[in-house]
Amino acid sequence: MFGVTCAIVSTSDECLSFLENNTADIFLLDINLGNESGFALCKTLREKYDTPILFISARQSDDDVLVALNIGGDDYIKKPYTLSVLLAKVKVQLKRLEAVKQLSSTRKAPEDRFTVDPATMSCTVEGRVVNLKSKEFALLSCLYEHRNTIVTKEKLFDEVWGDSFYSDSTLNVHIRRLREKIEEDPNEPRFIKTIWGTGYILETN
């Protein structure tokens, strides 16, 4: 239905059992899973999979959203939501994954100081290879495409999340993840610079 195929499980154990013999392109995860929290399942999934994880929950607090994003979630959809909104978000994630899989060449920055490899969803920073998760790679790819120029927060939301209606905290969490992997000192970034009140710039020169 709607051009996607889905499987439904009710518990963490059922999910992990399903994945022993099946694969998934995206996870839709509730926080309340009976005896176990969806947060715990997310952490377990992130140990093995880079698959996008979309949290769906009636819990509305910013603390829950930040926890979900900090432990590896790619998006947080608050209930109630319409089926059309959910389907649109899922298709954006699937489309982006397919585009990444089809890319096979490495795009290089000047003097090879900073390279991005779509084939492996990784980047090389001054000779050091950094493996990235899907949302991290999508965000870095957007910054890299417009490297050495300012990219507004609105543009990042549109190109990476496919939706401009997100809070700054969502973007801040993912930028912090990137800096922790790329920068020698995330608190004094050399590459991903904040342009206060506007957006970010990836400096590769």
C-alpha positions as CSV (number, residue, x, y, z in Angstrom):
1,M,0.0,0.0,0.0
2,F,1.2,3.6,-0.8
3,G,4.2,2.1,-2.6
4,V,5.8,0.8,0.6
5,T,5.8,-2.6,2.4
6,C,5.8,-2.7,6.1
7,A,5.9,-5.3,9.0
8,I,4.6,-4.7,12.5
9,V,6.0,-6.0,15.8
10,S,4.9,-5.1,19.3
11,T,8.0,-5.6,21.5
12,S,11.7,-5.1,21.4
13,D,12.3,-8.9,21.3
14,E,10.0,-9.3,18.4
15,C,11.8,-6.6,16.5
16,L,15.2,-8.1,17.0
17,S,13.9,-11.6,16.2
18,F,12.4,-10.2,13.0
19,L,15.7,-8.6,11.9
20,E,17.6,-11.9,12.3
21,N,16.0,-13.1,9.1
22,N,14.7,-9.9,7.5
23,T,16.0,-6.4,6.5
24,A,14.4,-3.0,6.8
25,D,15.1,0.3,5.0
26,I,13.6,2.4,7.8
27,F,12.4,1.9,11.4
28,L,9.3,3.6,12.9
29,L,9.6,3.3,16.6
30,D,7.3,4.2,19.5
31,I,8.8,5.1,22.8
32,N,6.4,3.0,24.9
33,L,6.9,-0.7,24.2
34,G,5.4,-2.4,27.2
35,N,8.2,-3.8,29.3
36,E,10.9,-1.9,27.5
37,S,11.4,1.7,26.3
38,G,11.8,2.5,22.7
39,F,14.8,4.5,23.7
40,A,16.6,1.3,24.8
41,L,15.6,-0.5,21.5
42,C,17.0,2.5,19.5
43,K,20.3,2.2,21.3
44,T,20.4,-1.6,20.5
45,L,19.6,-1.0,16.8
46,R,22.2,1.7,16.5
47,E,24.9,-0.8,17.6
48,K,24.2,-2.8,14.4
49,Y,22.3,-0.7,11.9
50,D,22.7,2.7,10.3
51,T,19.0,2.5,9.1
52,P,17.0,5.7,9.6
53,I,14.9,5.6,12.8
54,L,11.8,7.8,13.1
55,F,10.3,8.0,16.5
56,I,6.5,8.3,16.7
57,S,5.1,9.2,20.1
58,A,2.4,11.0,22.0
59,R,5.0,12.3,24.4
60,Q,5.3,16.0,23.6
61,S,8.2,17.3,25.7
62,D,11.4,18.7,24.2
63,D,13.4,16.5,26.6
64,D,11.9,13.4,24.9
65,V,12.7,14.8,21.5
66,L,16.3,15.6,22.4
67,V,16.9,12.1,24.0
68,A,15.5,10.5,20.9
69,L,17.8,12.4,18.6
70,N,20.8,12.1,20.9
71,I,20.7,8.3,21.0
72,G,20.5,8.0,17.2
73,G,17.0,8.9,16.1
74,D,16.7,10.7,12.8
75,D,13.3,12.3,13.3
76,Y,10.6,12.6,15.9
77,I,6.9,12.7,14.9
78,K,4.5,13.8,17.5
79,K,1.0,12.3,17.8
80,P,-1.5,13.0,16.5
81,Y,-0.3,13.1,12.9
82,T,-1.9,12.5,9.5
83,L,-1.1,9.5,7.4
84,S,-0.1,11.8,4.6
85,V,2.6,13.5,6.8
86,L,4.0,10.2,8.0
87,L,4.1,8.8,4.4
88,A,5.8,11.9,3.1
89,K,8.5,11.7,5.8
90,V,9.1,8.0,5.1
91,K,9.4,8.6,1.4
92,V,11.8,11.4,1.9
93,Q,14.1,9.1,3.9
94,L,13.8,6.2,1.4
95,K,14.4,8.5,-1.6
96,R,17.5,9.9,0.1
97,L,18.8,6.4,0.9
98,E,18.3,5.3,-2.7
99,A,20.1,8.4,-4.0
100,V,23.1,7.7,-1.7
101,K,23.3,4.1,-2.9
102,Q,23.4,5.1,-6.5
103,L,26.3,7.5,-6.1
104,S,29.6,5.7,-6.6
105,S,32.2,8.4,-7.1
106,T,34.0,10.4,-4.5
107,R,33.7,14.1,-4.6
108,K,36.9,15.8,-3.4
109,A,37.4,19.1,-1.8
110,P,40.4,21.4,-2.9
111,E,43.7,19.8,-2.1
112,D,42.0,16.7,-0.7
113,R,41.8,18.3,2.7
114,F,38.2,17.2,3.0
115,T,36.5,14.5,0.9
116,V,33.1,13.0,0.9
117,D,32.4,9.5,-0.3
118,P,28.7,8.8,-1.1
119,A,29.4,5.1,-1.8
120,T,30.4,4.4,1.8
121,M,28.6,7.2,3.5
122,S,31.9,8.4,4.9
123,C,34.2,11.4,4.7
124,T,38.0,11.8,4.9
125,V,39.3,14.7,7.0
126,E,43.0,15.3,6.4
127,G,43.6,11.6,5.8
128,R,41.4,10.4,8.6
129,V,38.3,8.3,7.5
130,V,35.1,9.1,9.4
131,N,32.1,6.8,9.0
132,L,28.7,8.5,9.3
133,K,25.1,7.5,9.9
134,S,22.6,8.2,7.2
135,K,21.2,11.5,8.6
136,E,24.7,12.7,9.5
137,F,25.9,12.0,6.0
138,A,22.9,13.7,4.4
139,L,23.6,16.8,6.5
140,L,27.3,16.8,5.7
141,S,26.6,16.3,2.0
142,C,24.4,19.4,2.0
143,L,27.0,21.4,3.7
144,Y,29.7,20.0,1.4
145,E,27.7,20.8,-1.8
146,H,27.6,24.4,-0.7
147,R,31.0,24.4,1.0
148,N,32.7,27.6,1.8
149,T,29.4,29.4,1.6
150,I,26.7,30.0,4.3
151,V,23.8,27.5,4.3
152,T,20.8,28.7,6.1
153,K,18.9,26.6,8.7
154,E,15.8,26.7,6.5
155,K,17.8,25.3,3.5
156,L,19.2,22.5,5.6
157,F,15.8,21.5,6.9
158,D,14.4,21.5,3.4
159,E,17.2,19.6,1.8
160,V,18.0,17.1,4.6
161,W,14.7,16.6,6.3
162,G,12.4,17.6,3.4
163,D,10.5,19.9,5.7
164,S,11.2,23.4,7.0
165,F,9.0,23.0,10.1
166,Y,11.6,21.8,12.6
167,S,13.0,23.2,15.8
168,D,16.5,24.5,16.0
169,S,17.2,21.8,18.6
170,T,16.9,19.1,16.0
171,L,19.5,20.6,13.8
172,N,21.8,21.5,16.7
173,V,21.9,17.8,17.9
174,H,22.9,16.6,14.4
175,I,25.5,19.3,14.0
176,R,27.0,18.4,17.3
177,R,27.2,14.7,16.3
178,L,29.0,15.7,13.1
179,R,31.5,17.9,15.0
180,E,32.2,15.2,17.5
181,K,33.2,12.9,14.7
182,I,35.0,15.4,12.4
183,E,36.5,18.1,14.6
184,E,39.6,17.6,16.7
185,D,38.0,19.9,19.2
186,P,34.2,20.1,18.8
187,N,34.0,23.1,21.0
188,E,36.4,25.0,18.7
189,P,35.4,23.7,15.2
190,R,37.7,24.2,12.3
191,F,35.4,23.0,9.6
192,I,31.7,23.3,10.6
193,K,31.3,26.9,11.7
194,T,28.1,28.4,13.2
195,I,26.8,31.6,11.6
196,W,24.7,32.8,14.5
197,G,21.1,33.5,13.7
198,T,21.5,32.3,10.1
199,G,23.0,28.8,9.7
200,Y,26.3,27.0,9.1
201,I,29.2,27.0,6.8
202,L,31.6,24.1,6.0
203,E,35.1,25.6,5.5
204,T,37.3,23.3,3.4
205,N,39.8,25.9,2.1
